[in-house]
Amino acid sequence: MTAPVRTILPQTTIEEAQRILFRYGHSGLAVVNDAGKLIGVISRRDLDLALHHGFHHAPVKGYMSRHVRTISPDTTMRDIETMMVNFDVGRLPVIDHDILLGIVTRTDILRQHHQAQRSVLLPPAKDHRPQSLTQLFGDRLSSNLWDLLQSVAAAAQQKGWHLYLVGGAVRDVLLAKSDRELLLQDIDLVVDGFHTAAEVGAGVELANHICELYPTARLSVHGEFQTAAILWHNDPILGSLWMDIATARTEFYPYPAANPEVEASSIRQDLYRRDFTINALCLRLTEPRPGELLDFFGGLQDLQQRQIRVLHANSFIEDPTRIYRAVRFAVRLDFQLEAQTEEYIRYAIALVFMKNSTTKNPKPQH
């Protein structure tokens, strides 16, 4: 399931609900009362029809579906699929003791089937037997670093959180050609608070746990979401290492090149805010499936094809510095820019020149 769930109140206007769908890329919203109890759902089609008829300021309670089919955390995949087909529903809220824990969509089901059937091509282990991703990362990362990650994962597990290794470390381990340990000096971890609404202090709490184990580490906390950064400098165990621990979050750019508005979200949304598919891969470190590779955007295939592909069309317009990063990664990894990604870069640059030209040579006022 996807969690936490984006919810609205029954008095939310049609126009505001549509704005929320646009901002987060959802196809529907759960409607809850003041006590947080689920009372309905509204789809994008419902909102589009209401807007088409001019009811921008009407409350969603007049358009939402009140007969909501729900599931529990223990509902099986087979039962979920049967309900979706028999009742033609695209999303099923997950309820436990009247508490909305998450939501399962058709996309979630398709992704789970694909994840189960896909085989990640891994080199054989040192004894020439097939190996798992956990074995691969355990072999390619230093034993001290791998032990540290396992310790942090255990601490997250006790809190009921999910912990993921994300970004460059995952990319570089999968790209490595030899059995030699990688010298990684930059590690990114993401905590997904699950149904605990992605607690913003989770990263800091885990960072404090690490500092208890490694008293020589230096801790700093940044920003509203308290991203924790831990630094080891010439440490006898870990050497020089920078580790970031952040809560899963999503971004929204109110206008091109603006500072993004950030709020807590799910691991999928956290990965979607990243620059390129090869940097949006992550390895689950906690139960129920430790060692699972999450690849929502085809990053593994792009690694195999040795190409840099951006996650969405407006990426370079929202953050033009990604243009430099695309070129830097292509040169460093000896990859090619994917054709459409290069088109997006050229279009973003053309827009910048057009905007600057208009600013310098404004049209005469009559």
N, C-alpha and C positions, 0 to 999 in steps of 0.2 A: 504494500500500500504506500501511497504518498502521504507524508505528514511533515509539518502541520498543515491543516486545512485552512484555506482562505474562506472566511465566512462574512456574511453581511446580515444586517437586521431587517426585519420585514418592512420598516419604514424607509429604508434606503431607496432613493429614486432610481428609476430606470436609467437615467443618464449617468448617475454615479456608478451604478452596477456595470454599465457598459465600459466606463472608464477603467474600472478595476480589472475587467476581463482583458482589456487592451494592454494595461500595464503589466500584467503577470502572464499573459499568453494562455489563459485558461479557456476551456470551452463551456464552463458552467460554474455556478457558485452554490454553496450550501447556505441556507437561510436559518438562522438560530434566533431564539428569543433572548430576552435580557438575562436569563439564567444560563445561557449557553446550550440549551437543549435544541436539537435539530427539529425544525417544523416544516421544512420544505426545501426544494431545490429549484433553480432557475437556469435555463440553458441559454446559450448565445442566440439560438433561433428565437426563443421567447422574447429576448430583449430586442432583437432586430425587428421583429413584427411590431412590438410596442412603439419603437422609435419610428418605424415606417408610418404608423397611424398618428404620430404626433404627440404621444403621451410621454414626453421627456421627463416631466416632473411628477409623474404618478409613482406611488410606492410599489415595490416589487411584490408585495403581498397579494396584489390583485392578479398577478400573472404567474406566480410560482406554482409548481406542482406540490400539492400537500400530501399526496399518497406516495410516500417515498419508500422504496424497497431498500432495506439495509442488510448488512452482514455483520458477523462478529469476527473478532481476531482469529478464531479457530475455523472459520469457514474454509473449505478446501477449494483448490483451484477448479476442480471439476464442477462443484456446485456453483461457483461464481460464474463460470462460462455458461452453465445451463440457465441461470437466472438472466444473464445478459441477452442470450438468444431468445428465450421464451417470452420475456417481457420487453424486449427491444429497448434496453436501457444501456447507456454508454458509460455510466458511472454509478458506483455503489458505495455509499458512506459506510464506514466501519464504526459500529457503536458498541460500547461496553458499559453496562450500568448507566445508560442514558448519557454517557460522555462520548462526544465525537472524537475518535482517535485519529482517523485518517480517511482516505478515499482510494478506491481502486477503480481505474479506468480501463477502457479497452486497450489503450496504448500500454498500460502497465502489464496487461495479460500477454500481449504480443511480445513485449520486450522480455518477459520472463521465459516464454517459450523459446525465443531466440537465444537467450542467455544459456538455457539448459542444453540446447542442441549444438551451440557453437563450440568448437575446439580451438583453443589458443595454441598455435604452433610453438612448442618449446624445445630447446636443445635437450638432449638426453643428459641425465645426471652423470656424475663422475664414474659411477659403476655401470653406465650405459643403459640403465633402465629409464623409462619415462618418468618425468618429474612433474610435480605440481607447481603452481605459482608460488606457494609458500616456500617450497624447497628452493626455487629459483632465486627468490629475494633473499632467503636465508644464506644462500651461497654467494650471491653477488654483493650483498652489503656486509660490512665488517661485523664480526660476531658481537662486538660491543654495542654497535649501533642497533643491530637487530634485537639484542637483549633489551635495550632501552625502549624500542618500539613495542615490544611485547609487554613490558612493564606498564607503559602508558595505556596500552589497550586493556590490560587487566583492570586498571584503575577506572577507566571509562565504563567498562562492563559492569563493575560494581554499582555505578551510578545509574545504570540503565540507558547509557548513551551509546551511540555508534561512533567509531573512530575510523578515519580513512587517511591513508597516505596518498597524496594527490600531486599532480603536476610533474615537474621536471624529474624528480627522483624515479617515478614510475616509468616515464618515457626512457630515461637513460638506462635503467635496468633491462628493459625490454629490447633496447637497441644494442646492448653490449654483446660483443662477439666472442669474448673469451671467458674462461672460468675465473679469471683474476678478480679480486674484490675491487669494487669501484670506490674511488676516493670522492665521496660526496661531502660537500661543505654547506649545503643548503637543503633543508628538509621542510616540507609544508604538510601540516596535519589539519584536518577539518573534523570538528565534532558536530554530529547531528543529534539534536536533543530529542528527536522522535516526538512522541505525544506530549513531552514536557515543554512544548512550544519553543524548542531550540534555545534553551537557557543561555543568555548572553554571557554569563559568568563561567560557563563550562570550560572554556579554553584556559582561563586564568587559574581555575581550580586544578586542572591537570598540570599546568605549568608549575604551580606550587608543589605538587606531588613530586615532579621531576627534580626540583631544586632541593627537596629533602633528601633525595637519593644522591644528588651531585651538588654538594654545598659550594663548590667553586664556580658553579654556573651563575651567570648574571641575567637577571630578569627585568624586562621592561614591558609595560602595558600601554597600548595605544588605542585611541579612538573610542567612539560611543559603544562599539561592540566588544571592547576590551580584548583586542587581538594581543595575544601574549607572544613575546619574542624572547628566546633564551639563547644566550651566547656563551660558547666555550672557547677560550683562547689558549692554545698550546696545552690543552688538558692532557694529562698522562694516559687517560683512558680513551677519550673521544677525539683528541686532537683539537683542531679548530673547526667549529661547527656552529651554524646558525639554524635554529628551529623556530618556525612560526606555528602557533596553534590558534586556530580561529573557529568561531561558531559558523555553521552553514548559514549563508545569507544570499540575498539577491540584490541586484542593482537596477536602478532606473535612471536614465539620463533625461532630465527635463528639456534639454536642448543640446545641440552638438558641442562637443568638447567641454561640457559643463562638468563640475564635480558630481558624481552620481549620488542619488539618494539610496541609502542602504537600509535593509531590514532583515530580520531573521527569516529563514526559509529552510527548504529541504536540501539534501545533498545534490539532487539533480539540478535545481535552480542555481546552487552555488557553482557547479561545474559549467553551467550555461553562461555565466558571466565572464568566463575566462576567454583568452584570446584565440587559441587555435585548437583544433581537435586533438592534436598530439599532446597538448598540455591539459586536456580535460579528461584524461584517464585517471582512474583511482583504484587503489587496492583496499578492500575492506579488511580491517585488522581485528574486528570484534565478531562475536557470534551474532546471528546464527550461521553465517557462512564465511568464516575467516579465510582469507586467501582468494576471495572472489574478485575478479576484475570487473569494474563497472565501466562500460564504454557506451555512453548514450548517443554519441555523435560520429561514430565511425573512425575514431582515432587510431585503433589498431590497424585497420586497413590502410590508413594513410601512412603509418609507420612502415608497413610492408611495401607500399608503393613509393616511399621516400618523397613525400610531398607535404607542403605547408598549406593547410586549408583552414579558412576562417570559419567561425561558428555561424555567423549570420550576416546578412547583406549590409546592415547599418553599422557594423562593428568599427570600421575605420572612420566613419563619420562621427560616431559617438566619442571615440578615443583615437585621434590621429597618430598618437605615439605608437600604436600597434603596427603602423606601416614600417617603422624602423625595426621593430621587433621581428616582423615577418622576414625582412631582408637579413637581419642578424642570424636568425635561426637557419635560414636557407644556406647561408655561407658556412656557419659553424657545423651544421650536420651534413652538409653536402646534399641538401634536398632541393627540389624544384618548387617554385610557387605554383600551386594548382591554378588552372587556367581562369576559372571564374574568380578566384581570390585576386589574381592579378588585375582582372577587369574592375573589381571593387576598389582596388587601390587607385587605379587610374581615374576612376569616376570620383573618388573622394578628393584626390588632388585637384581635379578639374573644378570641383565645386568650391574648393578653397580659393583657387585663382579667380574664379568668377565672382565670389563674394568680395575679395580684396579689390578687384577691378571696379566693382559697383560702388564700394566704399570710397575709393580714391576719386572716382569720376561720377559723382551723383548726377542724376538727370536734372536738367534745369526746371525750376518751379515756375509755373505760369499763373 
